[in-house]
Amino acid sequence: MRNALNFYIDGQWVPPHGDARLAVVDPATEKHLTDISMGTAEDVDRAVAAAYKAFPAYSATSREERSALLLRILEVYKRRSEELAKLISREVGSPLKLSREWQVGLGQRHLEEMIRVLASYSFHERRGKSLVIREPIGVAALISPWNWPLNQIMCKVAPALAAGCTIVLKPSEVAPLNAIVLTEILAEAGVPDGVFNLINGDGPEVGRALCRHADVSMVSITGSTRAGIDVAQTAAPTVKRVHQELGGKSANIILSDADLTSAVTRGVDACFDNSGQSCNAPTRMLVPQSRYEEALEIARRAAEAHRVGAPEAPDTTLGPLINKLQYQRVQEMINVGLEEGAQLVTGGLGRPEGLLGGYYVKPTIFGEVTPEMRIAREEIFGPVLVVLPYQDEAHAITLANDSEFGLAAYIQSGNIERARQVALQLQVGNVYINDPDWDASAPFGGYKRSGNGREYAEWGLDAYLEIKGISGYEP
């Protein structure tokens, strides 16, 4: 792939400082796609220096100039969207339809939303005789994951550019190719030299170098809770801002007045979306005890209706997991469920029948799950759903909140007022009632060990701005 062995620094594709390489593997075939270069602390120093040098001029640009830049990026992004969709299908394993509509589509919607937000965002506010100013924070280090790569890159890059920040991006080394194409898009759209920089590499080398760098003003990471903790600890000595969107174990409360067949089926589908590789996936389904066996049978039918296979096949609904490591992790957790005594409703260990290669996992449902089981508490990050019974509404809320995570929760109910009251009692950053449409204008982020800070829309822009109060501005 063009530019796979180079980094983008100060407006140029340049060779890396070192010679370490990493293979990018197609998860559907386990075949080699290409190699990328792995960055070093020296590469980070060079990229941060470019961003730091570019910051004074770029931070002084007008709202109108930055809006025009985002519009140009959107135009080029749309033109290359099919290329991006096919590329993500190959490096992540997403079914092609999902890659087009969601993997690439979400990136476009974040851009469009940030263009809307920037047009009317208030950077200056009068408070009596004082003036409150929101101004760009400085150099932003962006660390993004592999599961929804363009979604998570764009919901960081777009607000950082809108705010007037300069950027060093470290995408996931597991799925880096889409970020290379996106960098080409940004360059073609006319992002000024040094404003956006790209370095590939891993967390221990490149990620930590970014986090501890004195000239980086903030770090935004989407990743595991373990990675988020490491970022916070590494960044602490320089007292920089750290925004974290981390793991989850989201509850899906199906209330007694919901249409059980519809709610359970939609819950299974939502859990298995992107092969279960979503931090906010509804992986804990809570159903009334009185209808528990019925719910398990509905879940079994819904899981077995999924078609696991090659991403390019038109009837595929579940592609492979991202890599061998993730496949082994999910297999381990399925085995843990069996050893813990959970009921295997469907799925289980090994690949689906007929698939001899690729990192494919059987869509798996566990029943007879109790809250203390590991499969009910740990993020599995694969197509594995646990179903727990509850006695009454208060018990369901207690079960939902009994988690170290607090990213999202889901409620299914035939009574919107009842659902709203339950939503107010859940200790999470996002609640979804009756499977609403995805909303780029709503804040996204978590409580507890799911992170801190919020992304999307105005909240995303806020993240990249410092607040200055000038008292006595008016005599």
C-alpha positions in Angstrom: 0.0 0.0 0.0 1.2 3.5 -0.8 2.7 5.3 2.2 2.3 2.2 4.5 6.0 2.4 5.4 6.1 6.2 5.9 4.7 8.6 8.5 3.0 12.0 7.7 4.9 14.8 9.5 4.8 18.5 8.8 3.0 18.0 5.5 5.3 15.3 4.1 5.4 11.6 3.9 8.7 10.8 5.5 10.6 7.6 6.4 10.6 6.5 10.0 13.5 6.8 12.4 13.8 3.1 13.0 13.4 0.0 10.8 10.9 -2.0 12.8 7.9 -3.4 10.8 4.6 -5.0 11.7 2.5 -7.2 9.4 -1.2 -6.2 8.8 -3.2 -9.4 8.4 -6.6 -9.9 6.8 -8.7 -11.5 9.7 -11.0 -13.3 7.3 -8.2 -15.2 5.6 -5.3 -14.9 8.0 -3.2 -13.7 5.0 -0.7 -10.9 4.9 -2.0 -7.6 3.6 1.0 -5.3 3.9 3.6 -4.1 6.4 3.6 -0.9 8.3 6.5 0.9 10.0 6.5 1.1 13.8 7.4 4.4 15.2 9.8 5.4 18.0 10.1 8.2 20.5 12.3 10.0 18.0 9.5 10.0 15.5 7.1 11.3 18.2 9.5 14.1 19.0 9.6 15.1 15.3 5.8 15.0 14.9 5.1 16.9 18.1 7.7 19.5 17.1 5.9 20.0 13.8 2.5 20.3 15.5 3.9 22.7 18.1 5.4 24.9 15.4 2.1 25.0 13.4 -0.1 25.8 16.4 0.3 29.6 16.7 -0.7 30.2 13.1 -3.5 27.6 12.9 -5.0 28.5 16.3 -5.3 32.1 15.0 -7.4 31.1 12.0 -11.0 32.2 11.9 -14.1 30.1 12.4 -14.9 30.6 8.7 -11.5 29.4 7.6 -11.8 26.2 9.8 -15.4 25.6 8.6 -14.2 25.9 5.0 -11.4 23.4 5.7 -13.9 20.9 7.2 -16.2 21.2 4.2 -13.2 20.5 1.8 -12.4 17.4 3.9 -16.0 16.2 3.7 -15.9 16.6 -0.1 -12.8 14.5 -0.5 -13.9 12.0 2.1 -17.2 11.3 0.2 -15.2 10.8 -3.0 -13.0 8.1 -1.4 -15.7 6.5 0.7 -16.0 3.3 -1.3 -12.2 2.8 -1.2 -12.3 3.2 2.5 -15.2 0.8 3.0 -13.4 -2.0 1.0 -10.2 -1.3 2.9 -11.9 -1.5 6.3 -13.6 -4.8 5.3 -10.2 -6.3 4.6 -8.3 -5.0 7.6 -11.0 -5.2 10.2 -13.3 -7.9 8.8 -16.5 -5.9 8.8 -19.2 -7.1 6.3 -19.0 -4.8 3.3 -22.5 -3.4 3.9 -21.6 -2.5 7.5 -18.3 -1.0 6.4 -20.1 1.3 3.9 -23.1 2.3 6.0 -21.5 2.5 9.4 -17.7 2.2 9.5 -17.3 4.9 6.8 -20.8 6.4 7.3 -20.2 7.3 10.9 -17.0 9.2 10.0 -19.0 11.3 7.5 -21.7 12.0 10.0 -19.2 13.2 12.6 -17.7 15.6 10.0 -21.2 16.9 9.1 -22.1 17.3 12.7 -19.0 19.2 13.5 -19.5 21.6 10.5 -23.0 22.3 12.0 -21.7 22.8 15.5 -18.8 25.1 14.5 -21.1 27.4 12.6 -22.8 28.6 15.8 -20.5 27.6 18.6 -19.9 30.4 21.1 -16.1 30.9 21.6 -16.7 34.3 23.5 -19.3 34.8 26.2 -20.0 38.0 28.2 -20.6 37.5 32.0 -21.4 40.9 33.5 -18.2 42.8 33.2 -16.1 39.7 32.5 -15.4 38.0 29.2 -15.1 34.2 29.0 -13.1 32.9 26.1 -12.8 29.3 24.8 -9.5 28.9 23.0 -7.7 25.9 21.5 -5.7 23.9 24.1 -2.6 23.2 22.0 -1.1 20.0 20.5 -3.6 17.1 20.8 -2.4 13.5 20.8 -5.1 11.2 19.5 -4.9 7.5 20.2 -7.6 5.5 18.4 -8.8 1.9 18.4 -9.3 -0.8 15.7 -12.9 -1.8 16.1 -14.6 1.3 14.7 -11.5 3.1 13.3 -12.9 5.9 11.2 -15.7 6.6 13.7 -13.3 7.1 16.5 -10.6 8.9 14.5 -13.1 11.4 13.0 -14.9 12.1 16.3 -11.5 13.3 17.6 -9.9 14.8 14.4 -13.0 16.9 13.4 -13.4 18.7 16.7 -9.7 19.2 17.2 -9.4 20.9 13.8 -12.6 22.9 14.5 -11.2 24.1 17.8 -7.9 25.3 16.2 -5.7 22.6 17.7 -2.9 20.8 16.0 -2.7 17.0 16.0 -0.6 13.9 16.2 -2.6 10.8 15.5 -1.6 7.3 16.5 -4.1 4.9 15.1 -4.3 1.3 16.2 -1.4 -0.7 14.7 -3.8 -3.6 14.2 -6.0 -1.6 11.7 -3.8 1.3 10.5 -4.5 1.4 6.7 -7.7 3.4 6.8 -5.9 6.1 8.8 -3.3 6.3 6.0 -6.0 6.9 3.4 -7.7 9.5 5.7 -4.3 11.3 6.0 -4.2 11.5 2.2 -7.7 12.9 2.3 -6.7 15.6 4.8 -3.7 16.5 2.8 -5.7 16.8 -0.4 -8.2 19.0 1.3 -5.5 21.4 2.3 -4.9 20.9 6.0 -1.8 23.2 6.6 1.6 21.6 7.1 2.1 20.5 10.7 -1.5 20.8 11.7 -2.1 17.0 11.3 0.6 14.4 11.7 0.3 10.6 11.6 2.6 8.1 13.3 2.0 4.3 13.4 3.2 2.3 16.3 2.2 0.5 19.5 1.2 1.9 22.9 4.3 1.1 24.9 6.6 3.0 22.4 4.6 5.6 20.5 1.6 6.0 22.8 3.6 6.5 26.0 6.0 8.9 24.2 3.0 11.0 23.2 1.5 10.9 26.7 4.7 12.0 28.5 5.7 14.6 25.9 5.9 18.1 27.5 4.6 19.9 24.4 1.5 17.7 24.1 -1.4 19.6 25.8 -4.0 16.8 25.8 -4.4 13.1 25.1 -7.7 11.6 23.8 -7.8 7.8 23.9 -10.4 5.3 22.9 -9.4 1.8 24.0 -9.4 -0.7 26.8 -9.6 0.3 30.4 -6.1 -1.1 30.9 -4.8 1.2 28.2 -6.7 4.1 29.6 -5.1 3.6 33.0 -1.7 3.5 31.4 -2.3 6.7 29.5 -3.4 8.5 32.6 -0.4 7.4 34.6 2.1 8.3 31.9 0.5 11.7 31.3 0.2 12.6 35.0 3.7 14.1 35.5 3.0 16.8 32.8 -0.5 17.5 34.2 -2.0 17.4 30.7 -5.7 16.9 30.0 -6.6 13.2 29.4 -9.9 12.2 27.8 -10.8 8.5 28.0 -13.5 6.4 26.2 -12.8 2.9 27.5 -14.5 -0.4 28.1 -18.0 -1.4 28.9 -20.4 -4.2 29.9 -23.7 -2.7 29.1 -27.0 -3.9 30.4 -30.0 -4.3 28.2 -33.1 -4.1 30.5 -36.2 -5.7 28.9 -39.1 -4.5 31.0 -42.1 -6.6 31.6 -44.3 -4.5 29.3 -42.0 -4.8 26.2 -42.8 -7.0 23.2 -40.5 -9.9 24.3 -39.9 -11.4 20.9 -39.0 -8.1 19.3 -37.0 -6.8 22.2 -34.9 -10.0 22.6 -34.3 -10.3 18.9 -33.2 -6.7 18.6 -31.0 -7.1 21.7 -29.2 -10.1 20.2 -28.6 -8.2 17.0 -27.3 -5.2 18.7 -24.9 -7.2 20.9 -23.6 -9.0 17.8 -23.2 -5.9 15.7 -19.6 -5.6 14.4 -19.1 -9.2 15.6 -19.6 -8.0 19.2 -16.5 -5.7 19.0 -18.1 -2.5 20.3 -17.4 -1.0 23.7 -21.0 0.0 24.2 -22.5 -3.3 23.0 -25.5 -4.5 25.1 -23.8 -7.7 26.3 -25.9 -8.3 29.5 -29.5 -8.9 28.7 -31.8 -8.6 31.8 -35.3 -10.2 31.4 -38.2 -10.9 33.8 -37.8 -14.2 35.7 -41.3 -15.2 34.8 -40.4 -15.2 31.1 -36.8 -16.3 31.3 -37.0 -19.6 29.5 -39.1 -18.0 26.7 -36.5 -15.2 26.3 -33.6 -17.8 26.0 -35.4 -19.6 23.2 -36.0 -16.3 21.4 -32.3 -15.4 21.8 -31.3 -18.8 20.5 -33.3 -18.4 17.3 -32.0 -14.8 16.8 -28.4 -15.9 17.2 -28.8 -18.9 14.9 -30.3 -16.6 12.2 -27.0 -14.8 11.8 -24.7 -15.8 9.0 -21.0 -15.8 9.8 -18.8 -15.6 6.8 -16.6 -13.7 4.4 -17.0 -9.9 4.7 -17.6 -9.6 0.9 -20.5 -12.2 0.9 -23.8 -10.5 0.5 -25.6 -12.6 3.2 -22.9 -12.2 5.8 -24.0 -10.5 9.0 -21.0 -11.4 11.2 -17.5 -11.3 10.0 -14.4 -12.5 11.8 -12.8 -11.0 14.9 -9.9 -8.6 14.3 -7.0 -11.0 15.0 -5.7 -14.2 16.5 -5.2 -12.6 19.9 -8.8 -11.4 20.1 -10.0 -14.8 18.8 -8.1 -16.6 21.6 -9.4 -14.2 24.2 -13.0 -14.8 23.2 -12.5 -18.6 23.1 -11.0 -18.4 26.6 -14.0 -16.5 27.9 -16.5 -18.9 26.3 -14.6 -21.7 28.0 -14.8 -19.7 31.3 -18.5 -19.5 30.9 -18.7 -23.3 30.5 -16.5 -23.9 33.5 -18.5 -21.5 35.6 -21.6 -23.6 35.0 -23.5 -21.3 32.7 -26.0 -22.9 30.3 -24.8 -22.8 26.7 -27.9 -21.9 24.8 -26.2 -21.8 21.4 -22.7 -21.4 19.9 -19.7 -22.3 22.0 -16.1 -23.1 21.3 -14.4 -23.3 17.9 -15.2 -21.8 14.5 -18.7 -22.1 12.9 -19.2 -25.2 10.8 -17.6 -25.0 7.3 -15.1 -22.2 8.2 -11.7 -23.7 8.5 -9.7 -20.5 8.6 -10.1 -16.9 9.7 -10.8 -15.6 13.1 -14.5 -16.5 13.1 -16.5 -17.2 16.3 -19.8 -18.9 16.8 -22.5 -16.5 17.9 -22.9 -17.6 21.5 -25.7 -17.2 24.1 -25.3 -18.1 27.7 -28.2 -18.7 30.1 -28.3 -19.5 33.8 -25.8 -16.7 34.4 -25.3 -15.2 37.8 -24.0 -11.7 38.5 -20.7 -12.8 40.0 -19.6 -14.9 37.0 -16.7 -13.5 35.0 -18.7 -13.7 31.8 -21.2 -11.3 33.4 -18.6 -8.9 34.6 -15.7 -8.8 32.1 -15.8 -7.2 28.7 -15.5 -10.1 26.2 -15.5 -8.1 23.0 -17.0 -10.8 20.7 -20.4 -12.2 19.7 -21.2 -13.5 23.2 -24.4 -12.5 25.1 -25.2 -13.4 28.7 -28.9 -13.4 29.8 -29.8 -12.9 33.4 -33.2 -13.0 35.1 -34.5 -10.3 37.4 -37.4 -10.3 40.0 -38.8 -6.8 39.6 -37.8 -3.4 38.2 -35.8 -2.4 41.2 -33.8 -5.7 41.0 -33.2 -5.0 37.3 -31.8 -1.6 38.0 -29.5 -3.0 40.8 -28.2 -5.6 38.4 -27.6 -3.1 35.7 -25.6 -0.8 38.0 -23.6 -3.7 39.5 -20.6 -3.2 37.2 -17.3 -1.5 37.3 -18.2 -0.1 33.9 -20.7 2.7 33.1 -20.5 3.4 29.4 -24.1 2.6 28.2 -27.4 0.9 29.1 -30.4 0.0 27.0 -34.1 -0.1 28.0 -36.9 -1.8 26.1 -40.4 -0.9 27.2 -43.9 -0.3 25.9 -44.3 2.6 28.3 -42.0 5.6 27.5 -42.6 7.3 30.9 -41.6 4.1 32.7 -38.5 3.8 30.6 -37.5 7.4 31.3 -37.8 6.8 35.0 -35.6 3.8 34.8 -33.1 5.7 32.7 -32.6 8.3 35.4 -31.5 5.6 37.8 -28.8 4.0 35.7 -25.1 4.9 36.4 -24.0 5.2 32.8 -23.1 7.9 30.4 -25.5 6.9 27.7 -29.0 5.3 27.8 -30.8 4.1 24.7 -34.6 3.6 24.9 -36.3 1.3 22.4 -33.4 1.2 19.9 -33.3 4.8 18.8 -31.5 5.9 15.7 -27.8 6.8 16.2 -27.5 10.5 17.1 -24.3 12.3 16.3 -25.6 15.3 18.3 -25.8 13.5 21.6 -22.8 13.3 24.0 -20.9 10.0 24.2 -18.8 8.8 27.1 -18.9 6.8 30.3 -19.0 6.8 34.1 -16.7 4.8 36.4 -14.1 2.7 34.6 -15.6 3.4 31.2 -13.6 6.7 31.2 -14.1 10.4 31.5 -15.0 13.3 29.3 -17.5 13.3 26.4 -17.2 13.1 22.6 -19.5 14.1 19.7 -21.1 17.5 18.8 -20.6 20.4 21.2 -19.1 18.2 23.9 -16.5 16.9 21.5 -15.5 20.5 20.6 -15.4 21.5 24.3 -12.8 18.8 24.9 -10.2 20.6 22.8 -10.7 24.1 24.3 -9.3 25.8 27.3 -11.4 28.4 29.2 -10.0 31.8 30.0 -11.9 34.3 32.2 -11.0 38.0 31.8 -12.4 39.9 34.8 -12.6 43.7 34.5 -13.0 43.4 30.7 -15.6 46.1 31.0 -14.6 49.0 33.3 
